[in-house]
Amino acid sequence: MYMRILGFAAVAVCLAMPVSAAVELGDAAGSYGISPAGSSIRFSIGKVGGGGLNGAFARFKGSIRIDNTDVARSQVNFTIFPESVGTGQGRIDSFLRSDAVFDAANSPEIQFRSTSVTRTSDTTALVSGRLTARGKTFPEKFTAELGGLKAGTIKFHVTGQVLRSRYGMDVGTPIYSNIVDFDMTLTGKRG
């Protein structure tokens, strides 16, 4: 549910750039490692009557390979470590890590592996792939928008929605929404 993530959107964004853009695809082509120092993975879950739950993951890793000759050959791999979830409320964080939600003890990773990247505009792309959480795998899609490329560092904004019930994390529904909104800022360093 968490990874609408992230890294795959970066590939999509880079691949979406036209030749006339400030950054050309040839300039963005290559392999990148996601740098936690310049990145964030935030999520929110709405609640009936307003409010809801907002949080972030402190630990994650990922890689992006942008192919400038064939967008379909680009790859995004991303892993989130659910034990690093933080909402600013210790009791809620412990509950999210428990077997009621992430089951971090038995499912220590949430993984996303891209299957396709489709350009949607000069600076955006749709990244499709397989998200695995709690031993369940489903197709998911994320939108990526290029934020820039400078001195071997690429930045992008990734958004998407995941249905948490698909991954056995539907505790609290219908009071809390089944939809998890992801808002990620990812920075990749060319490697």
ABEGO torsion letter per residue (X at the ends): XAAABBAAAAAAAAAABBAABABBAAAABEBBBBBAAABBBBBBBBBBGEEEBBBBBABBBBBBBBBAABAAABBBBBBBBAAABBAGBAAAAAAAABAABAGAAABABBBBBBABBBBABAABBBBBBBBBBGGBBBBBBBBBBBAEBBGGBBBBBBBEBBBAAAAGAABGOAABBABBBBBBBBBBBBX
